Amino acid sequence: MRTVVQRVLQSRVEVNGQTVGQINEGLLVYVSIGRGDSAADAEFMAEKLANLRIFADDAGKMNRSVLDAGGAILLVSNFTLHGDCRKGRRPSFDGAAEPKLAQQLYEKLLELTANKGVEVEKGVFGEHMQISSVNDGPVTFLLDSKET
């Protein structure tokens, strides 16, 4: 499971001109499910997202999690994070999970993250979405449940 995590002041996702998810301060998270991912990857990522200390404390150091900061998470599915652009001119998506499994694990990640006590908003799996955000920092991290 791969994610791009951005600390934001606000973020919104729209489908067909309608807002389907919106947060103020928190994390905009693009998530991609890969072949071989399981519920264990979703649990790893939920724990990481809820507790990653990337918000400033009173001394200005990254020492607070989204939970500590009282922020929210906007989770947006994005299979293109598993795109492999190393060969040729067109990305290969062979590393991405099949849509049915990917949707199940995306929903599992939403549930597990909410169970950690974080307010969670979401995009619509498999839909064409427009995402807007105001990045804070910018602070952006790549997380991969398979990388050690």
DRENNU-250404 format. One record per residue (C-alpha): x, y, z. Coordinates in steps of 0.05 Angstrom, whole numbers, plus 32768, in hexadecimal, padded with zeros to 4 digits. Last residue first. Layout:
<nodes>
XYZ ...
</nodes>
This chain:
<nodes>
80E57FE68069 80BA7FF3802C 807B7FC88024 804B7FF5804A 80618030801F 805F80788037 807280B5800E 807380F68035 805F813E8026 8065817C8052 806181BC802A 805F81DD805C 801381D9805D 7FF481C5801B 7FB381E78007 7F8B81B37FE4 7F5E81A57FA9 7F4C81607F8E 7F2281547F50 7F0B810C7F4A 7F0080D87F13 7EDF809F7F37 7EFD805B7F4A 7EF480637F95 7ECF80A37FA8 7EF780D37FD3 7EFA80D0801D 7EF380F38060 7F0F80D880A1 7F0C80F680E7 7F4380D2810D 7F3480A8814A 7F5E806B8138 7F1D80498122 7F18807E80EB 7F5B806580CF 7F45801D80D3 7F03802B80AE 7F2380548076 7F5B8021806F 7F287FE9806A 7F0280108034 7F438017800C 7F507FCD8018 7F0D7FB97FFB 7F147FE97FC1 7F587FCE7FAF 7F3F7F877FB2 7F077F967F81 7F347FC37F55 7F6C7F907F4B 7FAA7FA67F70 7FDD7FD57F50 80227FBB7F3E 80107FAD7EF6 7FFF7FF77EED 803280047EB5 803E804D7EA4 804680617E5B 8086807D7E40 80B280407E41 80CF80207E7F 80D8803F7EC3 8093805E7EC8 8074802B7EF8 802F80417F10 801F802A7F56 801080717F6C 7FE180727F30 7FAE804A7F5A 7F97808A7F7D 7F6180827FB2 7F5780C27FDA 7F5880C38026 7F4A81088046 7F648106808D 7F4F813380C7 7F72816080F8 7F6F81658144 7FBA81748146 7FC881398175 7F9F810A8148 7FC281258109 80038115812E 802F81468153 807B814D8157 809081718119 80B481A9813D 809981F18142 80A581F6818D 805A81F4819B 805581B38173 805581B08127 8030817A8102 8056814080E2 8053810B8119 803780CE80F5 800480B18125 7FC280AC80FF 7FE380A180BB 8014806D80D4 7FE0804480F9 7FB1804680BE 7FEA8032808F 80007FF680B8 7FB77FDF80C0 7FAB7FE68075 7FEB7FBE8066 7FD37F888097 7F907F868073 7FB57F6F8035 7FE17F887FFD 7FFB7F537FCC 7FEF7F7D7F8E 7FEF7FC67FA2 7FBB7FF47FC0 7FC5803E7FB3 7FB680767FE3 7FB880C27FDC 7FB580E28020 7FA2812A802E 7FB381348077 7F99816580AA 7F8081AC80B2 7F3C81B6808F 7F1A817B8070 7EEC816B8035 7ECE812E8013 7E9881247FDF 7E94816B7FC4 7E6881697F85 7E8181817F41 7E7E813C7F22 7EAA81207F5A 7ECC81527F88 7F03814A7FBC 7F1681807FEE 7F5381948016 7F6581C5804C 7FA181DC8074 7FC681A08059 7FFD816F806D 800781428031 800D80F68034 801B80CF7FF4 800880888001 801C80437FEB 800080008000 
</nodes>
